Amino acid sequence: MSTDQKRAVIWRHILAGHSTPLPDMDPQTWKEEELLIKGIQLTAEQLTRQRIAKAITSANRQQRTKNRRIVILSIAAAISLLVILIFNFQDTTNYHQLAIASYSVAPTTLLQKNNQFKSFDKNKEYYLKGIELYTKKEYNKSIVFFSKIDKENPNYEHARFLLANAYIINDEHKKAIRELETIYAANNTATIKWYLAIALAFDNNNKCLPLLNDLSKTKNLYQKEAKTLIKQITKIKNKKIL
Amino acid sequence: MRFLNAKKLQDSQLLEGLKKEDPAIFSYFYKNYYRMIEKLITSKGGLPADAEDVFQDALIILLAKSRQPNFKLTAKLSTLFYAIARNKWTNIQYHRKKFTGLNGQEEGIAESPLIDEDERLESVKKAILQLGNGCKNLITQYFYQQLSYAEIGLLNDNSPNYLKVKMHRCMTKLRTMVFLTTENNQV
């Protein structure tokens, strides 16, 4: 048997898991070959460990990228949600938009009573001047004169109604609501109800809904407009829920 | 790699990939079994850093086992991997306790022969790394992956007889290089 063959037998014996040489094997050669094989195996194992470590690093990197993507997506989702919320919030201003679409300035003849002013009454002067300016669409100035009329004056209710309309045009919705609520407390006609509902809608106030509901259920001048307005408001509300 | 992440692999596929040291399979093991090993180690008093070591050791042991000719998977691969990791950790804990108890006396006694063997193994390692790729691959496949000449021949498109001759040449070269390195170190 040649030396190479002898060595090959030793290799096979070692690889089979034996830790001692057979009697016919040279102990010195066994020792040398055992050391070489151990060295080969350890070196190869070390290289495998490096490969594993590299794969783990790569997997970790992938995980980090995935996590980063999740964070980015979460931020994008949060931003989208915020945009939707803002959009919905802005939708409430559509009450205002709807009110603009539904509102038409009350004519001076509306709710007008017979002139109950005495001759040379200052209130009469204010009232007439106010109406004159209101007719000329100088609403800002008409507010000054309507406000000066005595509240006890029987014509004050009409003046107050026009004053409320002037306030609406002047974008002073809260003041308009206050005036219309006062009139409504004493005289809850469909006209006052309608204008009060409109003033509330201008102010994005949900209190306009019961008034509009009332108007839509009974036969009156504003029934059709009230129904349309409710339909539009419901549409906005449903959109907000979505 | 992307494909492997999305798919649940069969144990046989994992073993095949493991034998080939496929990096995608290593990643698969890490992604699917690392948490399990970490939980095991930390529940038994270890640290996350220990879990990393045990994971790697267990993978090496599994790899060696899978290369044994008589290896047969009788349970789920994850179960086997878990058992290997548990045994490895028990072993580590045993050695840690033993050496802590002896205050390093044992290390002192065994020092000289161990260092001598370590030095010689280091020489072998250096020599292997200096070998050409052909020899390096052949001796690794034969002695580490424990493939037969016929199997290596199929992988490299060579005849077993040619590989036998080449193996003896490579080993002679390695032996010479180890001898030279040892000589240099002694000088």
Interface residues (C-beta under 8 A of the other chain):
Chain A: D4 R7 A8 W11 L15 E32 L35 L36 I37 K38 G39 I40 Q41 L42 T43 A44 E45 Q46 L47 T48 R49 R51 I52 A53 K54 A55 I56 S58 A59 Q62 Q63
Chain B: M1 N5 E21 P23 A24 F26 S27 Y30 K31 E52 Q56 L59 I60 L63 E117 R120 L121 S123 V124 K125 A127 I128 L129 I139 T140 Y142 F143 Y144 Q145 Q146 K164 H168 M171 L174 R175 V178
